């Protein structure tokens, strides 16, 4: 039987057959789908990468455990500063300067600080109180200043210097990885520059084992610089006309940020002072969250009130006890009056 011969189709015929096998509806829909699908894919890919990146960052943030503490916001600066000043006392029957200083100012060592054996001291006291201590009469009014007064301050640490010009702060023998990690050794003393208002800076002499860095918030009590009187090295009063700006003070009861240095100098360790003899100390301060409120003394006055208060000493710790003397500054009389 003879074989049948089927001629092969040409490529052109095959292409024609393929086109005829595709439904005409698909031929219409397919270009439309391509036109819509390509932009949609591009937009979706871009949006998806953003979502994926955000989700990745979220999980990275949640899983990232850092040892660095979250910085505590610094308190606001007080609107007013502590003010050095005096109280007024009316002379009673039988009063003398030593007796008044003892019962009115709790200055139990007054007769030793102001002694007739050193006439310069008594003459200076007469000048300070505004009366001749040897000629007092009932009804006279005298001005009384607090002896070796302290001041309560808070502010931001700007700079740390050696305590003396000749002293060099020790540097580590090992390579320091970060400048921020290095803290000078202030156990033997440092001189700190501290801003207590936007315009006012003080210098604090401090002995502390705390790691100090510029930018830390400092809380401290400190002894005010005393007025210099020739021949009277133990003169006990601060100069009411001296500015706090640029003043150098001896620090005690020292704290940096939230850490109190329990090994820092007690205020009774400052020299000279009569805290141990008097059983306490006078303190100038200003009420408010960035000032006296930090010490939680149990008295009440509107924020921004300039205060003079007597603090009792118990084992090197100063505290206020209800009924102890407390005064507020009166701008009208330029004196401290009872709160």
C-alpha positions in Angstrom: 0.0 0.0 0.0 1.4 3.4 -0.9 2.3 5.7 1.9 0.5 9.0 2.3 2.6 12.1 2.3 1.7 15.0 4.6 3.6 18.1 3.6 5.0 20.1 6.6 3.6 23.5 7.4 5.8 26.5 6.9 6.6 28.8 10.0 4.3 31.4 8.6 1.5 28.9 8.4 2.2 27.7 12.0 2.1 31.3 13.3 -1.2 31.8 11.5 -2.6 28.6 13.0 -1.5 29.8 16.5 -3.2 33.1 16.2 -6.4 31.5 15.0 -6.3 29.2 18.0 -6.4 32.1 20.5 -9.8 33.4 21.4 -10.4 36.9 20.1 -11.6 38.1 23.6 -8.2 37.1 25.1 -6.5 39.1 22.4 -8.5 42.2 23.5 -8.1 41.7 27.3 -4.5 40.7 27.4 -3.0 44.2 26.4 -5.3 45.9 28.8 -4.2 43.6 31.6 -0.5 44.3 30.8 -1.1 48.1 30.7 -2.7 47.9 34.2 -0.5 45.2 35.8 2.9 46.8 35.1 2.4 50.1 36.9 0.5 48.3 39.7 3.4 45.9 40.2 6.0 48.8 40.3 3.9 50.8 42.8 3.3 47.7 45.0 6.9 46.8 45.0 7.9 50.3 46.1 5.2 50.5 48.8 6.0 47.0 50.0 9.7 47.8 50.4 8.7 50.8 52.6 6.4 48.7 54.7 9.0 46.0 55.1 11.6 48.5 56.1 9.3 50.1 58.7 8.5 46.7 60.1 12.1 45.7 60.2 13.1 49.0 62.0 10.3 48.5 64.5 11.5 45.0 65.4 15.1 46.2 65.5 14.1 49.0 67.9 12.2 46.7 70.1 15.0 44.2 70.3 17.8 46.7 70.8 18.6 46.7 74.5 21.0 49.5 75.3 22.9 49.8 78.6 22.8 53.6 78.4 20.2 55.1 80.7 17.5 57.3 79.3 18.6 60.9 80.0 16.6 62.6 82.7 15.2 66.0 81.6 17.0 68.8 83.4 15.0 70.9 85.8 14.2 74.5 84.8 16.4 77.2 86.2 14.9 79.2 89.1 13.5 82.6 88.3 15.2 84.3 91.3 18.4 83.6 93.3 19.0 83.2 97.0 19.7 86.6 98.6 22.0 87.3 101.5 20.3 89.5 104.1 19.6 90.2 107.8 16.7 90.1 110.2 15.7 93.0 112.5 15.7 92.7 116.3 14.5 95.1 119.0 16.7 95.4 122.0 15.1 94.2 125.2 15.8 94.9 128.9 19.2 93.6 129.9 20.2 92.6 126.3 23.8 92.6 125.2 25.2 91.6 121.8 26.5 88.2 122.9 23.1 87.3 124.5 21.1 88.4 121.4 23.3 86.4 119.1 23.0 83.4 121.3 19.2 83.2 121.7 18.2 84.9 118.4 20.7 83.5 116.0 21.6 80.2 117.8 25.2 81.4 117.8 26.4 79.7 121.0 30.1 80.5 120.3 29.4 84.3 119.8 31.6 85.3 122.8 34.5 83.4 121.3 34.2 84.8 117.8 33.5 88.4 119.0 35.8 88.8 122.0 36.9 91.9 123.9 40.4 90.4 123.9 40.4 91.2 120.2 38.8 94.7 120.0 38.7 94.5 116.1 36.1 91.8 116.3 33.8 93.7 118.6 34.2 96.9 116.6 33.3 95.0 113.4 30.2 93.4 115.1 29.0 96.9 116.2 29.3 98.0 112.6 27.4 95.0 111.3 24.5 95.3 113.7 24.3 99.1 113.4 24.7 99.7 117.1 27.5 100.1 119.6 27.5 96.8 121.5 28.7 98.6 124.6 25.9 101.1 124.6 22.7 99.2 124.0 19.3 100.6 125.2 15.9 98.9 125.2 13.9 99.7 122.1 16.9 100.1 119.8 16.8 98.1 116.6 19.7 96.0 115.4 20.4 94.0 112.2 21.3 90.4 112.7 23.1 88.3 110.1 23.3 84.5 110.0 26.8 83.1 110.9 28.7 81.1 108.4 25.6 80.7 106.2 24.9 78.0 103.7 23.1 78.3 100.4 21.1 75.7 98.5 21.8 75.6 94.8 20.9 73.6 91.7 22.4 74.0 88.2 24.0 72.4 85.2 27.7 71.4 85.2 29.6 73.3 82.6 33.3 72.5 83.3 35.5 70.5 85.6 38.9 71.9 86.6 41.7 70.9 88.9 41.3 72.2 92.5 44.5 74.3 92.2 46.4 75.8 89.3 49.4 73.6 90.0 47.4 70.4 90.2 46.8 68.3 87.0 43.8 66.1 86.8 45.0 62.5 86.4 44.5 60.9 83.0 44.0 57.2 82.3 47.1 55.1 81.2 44.9 53.1 78.9 43.4 54.3 75.6 40.1 56.0 76.2 37.5 54.9 73.7 35.2 57.8 74.1 35.7 61.3 75.5 32.3 61.1 77.1 33.2 58.0 79.1 36.1 59.7 80.9 35.4 61.3 84.2 38.2 63.0 86.2 39.1 61.9 89.7 37.6 64.5 92.0 38.1 62.5 95.2 40.9 64.9 96.2 39.1 68.0 95.0 37.8 69.6 91.8 36.6 73.0 90.9 33.3 72.9 89.1 31.8 75.6 87.0 28.0 75.4 87.4 25.3 77.5 85.7 22.5 78.2 88.2 20.5 80.6 85.9 20.9 81.5 82.2 23.0 84.5 83.3 24.7 83.3 86.5 27.6 80.8 87.1 29.3 79.8 90.3 32.4 77.8 91.0 32.1 74.9 93.5 35.0 73.4 95.4 34.0 69.7 95.8 35.4 66.4 96.9 33.5 63.5 95.4 33.9 60.0 94.1 31.0 60.4 91.7 31.7 60.2 87.9 31.1 63.8 86.8 30.4 64.9 83.2 29.5 68.3 81.7 25.8 68.5 81.3 25.0 66.8 84.6 22.6 68.5 87.0 24.2 69.4 90.3 22.4 69.7 93.6 24.4 71.0 96.5 24.5 73.0 99.6 27.5 75.2 99.9 29.0 77.8 102.3 28.8 81.3 101.0 32.0 83.2 100.6 32.5 85.5 103.6 33.4 89.1 103.6 37.1 89.6 104.1 37.9 91.7 107.2 41.6 92.5 107.9 42.7 91.0 111.2 39.5 88.9 111.6 40.1 85.5 109.9 37.1 83.9 111.6 34.7 86.6 110.5 31.3 84.8 110.2 29.2 86.9 107.8 28.6 86.8 104.1 28.8 90.1 102.1 25.2 91.2 101.3 26.5 93.2 98.4 28.5 90.4 96.8 27.2 88.8 93.6 26.7 85.1 93.3 27.9 85.3 89.7 31.5 84.1 89.6 31.6 83.3 93.4 33.6 80.4 94.6 31.8 78.3 97.3 32.7 75.2 99.3 30.2 72.4 98.5 28.6 69.9 100.9 25.7 67.5 100.7 26.6 67.0 97.0 24.5 65.2 94.4 24.9 64.8 90.6 21.7 64.0 88.7 19.9 61.4 90.7 22.9 60.1 92.6 23.7 61.5 96.1 27.3 61.2 97.2 26.9 59.8 100.7 30.7 60.1 101.2 30.9 63.8 100.2 31.8 66.4 102.8 29.1 67.1 105.4 28.4 70.8 105.9 29.8 70.5 109.4 33.2 69.5 107.9 33.6 72.8 106.1 36.2 75.1 107.8 35.5 77.4 109.5 32.0 76.9 110.8 30.2 76.6 114.1 27.6 73.9 113.2 28.7 71.5 115.8 28.7 74.2 118.5 25.5 75.8 117.4 23.7 72.6 116.7 22.8 73.6 113.2 23.2 76.1 110.4 21.4 79.0 108.7 20.6 78.4 105.0 19.6 80.8 102.2 17.5 79.4 99.4 14.6 79.9 97.1 11.5 77.7 97.1 10.6 75.8 93.9 11.1 72.4 92.2 14.6 73.4 90.9 15.7 74.7 94.3 14.8 74.1 97.9 11.9 71.7 97.1 14.6 69.2 96.2 15.6 68.8 99.9 11.9 68.2 101.0 12.1 70.5 103.9 8.7 70.5 105.6 7.6 74.1 105.2 5.3 75.9 102.8 5.9 79.1 100.8 5.0 80.1 97.2 7.5 79.1 94.5 10.2 81.7 94.1 10.2 82.9 97.7 13.6 83.8 99.0 14.1 82.0 102.3 16.4 82.1 105.4 15.8 79.0 107.5 17.5 77.4 110.5 18.4 73.7 110.0 19.2 71.4 112.9 22.2 69.2 112.7 21.8 65.5 113.5 25.0 63.4 112.9 26.1 65.6 110.0 22.6 65.7 108.4 20.8 69.0 108.3 17.0 69.1 108.5 14.2 71.5 109.2 12.0 71.0 112.3 8.6 72.7 112.6 8.8 75.7 114.9 12.4 76.5 114.1 13.1 80.0 112.8 12.2 80.6 109.1 12.1 84.0 107.3 11.2 85.3 103.9 12.8 88.3 102.2 10.7 91.4 102.1 11.8 93.7 99.2 10.0 96.7 100.8 12.1 96.7 104.0 15.1 94.8 102.4 15.0 92.6 105.5 14.0 89.0 106.2 10.7 88.8 108.1 8.9 85.9 109.7 7.3 83.5 107.2 
